[in-house]
Amino acid sequence: MAGYVIAVGGTALHDVAEFGAPSIQNTIPFVILAGALLFVWRRWPRLARAAQITLFAFVMLALIGGGVASVLPLAFWPWKPEQSAEHYLVHVAWTISLAVFAWMIFKQKRVTA
């Protein structure tokens, strides 16, 4: 649960720094989807492993796609990422928060109540 709070905080920090408020693009979907998967993982033992794997994959997608790749000036992005130290610092903080959550999910061997 602590990893979830850290990741939500990092995602919200990114959105506030970039957009001025938590966004429908990142924070709100992350809270809903990651929260739902975390709930299923903890609540239903038969679905726990599938929920854990799905949650890990979702967090890694957010980490790689949002935290890292979206700051690169790649031709296929429909936007031109800001190339400033502040922008990179926000993405580093976001990536670290997601990495902490991913590590906590990955190291969890069994479902605990």
C-alpha positions as CSV (number, residue, x, y, z in Angstrom):
1,M,0.0,0.0,0.0
2,A,2.9,2.4,0.7
3,G,4.2,1.9,-2.8
4,Y,0.8,2.8,-4.2
5,V,0.7,6.0,-2.2
6,I,4.3,6.9,-3.3
7,A,3.4,6.2,-7.0
8,V,0.2,8.2,-6.8
9,G,2.1,11.1,-5.2
10,G,4.8,11.0,-7.9
11,T,2.1,10.9,-10.6
12,A,0.2,13.8,-9.1
13,L,3.5,15.8,-8.6
14,H,4.2,15.4,-12.3
15,D,0.7,16.5,-13.3
16,V,0.7,19.5,-11.0
17,A,4.1,20.6,-12.3
18,E,3.2,20.0,-16.0
19,F,-0.5,20.8,-16.2
20,G,-1.3,22.7,-13.0
21,A,-3.5,20.0,-11.5
22,P,-4.0,16.2,-11.3
23,S,-5.0,15.2,-14.8
24,I,-7.4,12.9,-16.6
25,Q,-4.4,11.7,-18.6
26,N,-2.2,10.4,-15.7
27,T,-3.3,10.8,-12.1
28,I,-7.0,9.9,-12.3
29,P,-6.5,6.7,-14.4
30,F,-3.6,5.6,-12.3
31,V,-5.5,6.0,-9.1
32,I,-8.5,4.1,-10.5
33,L,-6.8,1.3,-12.3
34,A,-3.9,0.7,-10.0
35,G,-6.2,1.0,-7.0
36,A,-8.7,-1.5,-8.5
37,L,-5.9,-4.0,-9.3
38,L,-4.4,-3.6,-5.8
39,F,-7.8,-4.2,-4.3
40,V,-8.4,-7.4,-6.4
41,W,-4.9,-8.6,-5.5
42,R,-5.5,-8.2,-1.8
43,R,-9.2,-9.2,-1.7
44,W,-9.5,-12.3,-3.9
45,P,-6.8,-15.0,-3.5
46,R,-7.8,-16.8,-6.7
47,L,-7.2,-13.7,-8.8
48,A,-4.3,-12.4,-6.8
49,R,-1.5,-13.6,-9.1
50,A,-3.2,-12.3,-12.3
51,A,-3.9,-9.0,-10.6
52,Q,-0.3,-8.7,-9.4
53,I,1.1,-9.4,-12.8
54,T,-1.3,-7.0,-14.5
55,L,-0.5,-4.3,-11.9
56,F,3.2,-4.8,-12.4
57,A,2.8,-4.5,-16.2
58,F,0.7,-1.4,-15.8
59,V,3.2,0.3,-13.5
60,M,6.1,-0.6,-15.8
61,L,4.2,0.8,-18.8
62,A,3.7,4.1,-16.9
63,L,7.3,4.1,-15.8
64,I,8.8,3.5,-19.3
65,G,6.2,5.3,-21.4
66,G,5.4,8.2,-19.1
67,G,8.4,8.6,-16.9
68,V,11.1,8.0,-19.4
69,A,10.1,7.9,-23.1
70,S,7.7,10.8,-23.0
71,V,10.6,13.3,-22.3
72,L,12.6,12.2,-25.3
73,P,12.2,14.3,-28.4
74,L,11.0,11.5,-30.6
75,A,9.4,12.3,-34.0
76,F,6.3,10.1,-33.4
77,W,5.1,12.1,-30.4
78,P,2.2,14.5,-31.1
79,W,3.9,17.0,-28.9
80,K,7.4,18.5,-28.5
81,P,8.6,17.7,-25.0
82,E,10.0,20.6,-23.0
83,Q,13.8,20.2,-22.7
84,S,14.4,22.0,-19.4
85,A,16.1,20.9,-16.2
86,E,12.9,21.4,-14.2
87,H,11.0,19.2,-16.7
88,Y,13.6,16.4,-16.5
89,L,13.7,16.7,-12.7
90,V,9.9,16.2,-12.4
91,H,10.2,13.1,-14.7
92,V,13.0,11.7,-12.6
93,A,10.9,12.1,-9.4
94,W,7.9,10.5,-11.2
95,T,10.0,7.6,-12.5
96,I,11.5,7.0,-9.1
97,S,8.1,6.9,-7.5
98,L,6.9,4.4,-10.1
99,A,10.1,2.3,-9.7
100,V,9.5,2.1,-6.0
101,F,6.0,0.8,-6.5
102,A,7.1,-1.7,-9.2
103,W,9.8,-3.0,-7.0
104,M,7.4,-3.5,-4.1
105,I,5.0,-5.4,-6.4
106,F,7.8,-7.5,-7.9
107,K,9.3,-8.5,-4.5
108,Q,5.9,-9.6,-3.1
109,K,6.0,-13.4,-3.1
110,R,2.7,-14.2,-1.6
111,V,-0.6,-12.5,-1.0
112,T,-1.0,-11.2,2.6
113,A,-4.2,-10.1,4.2
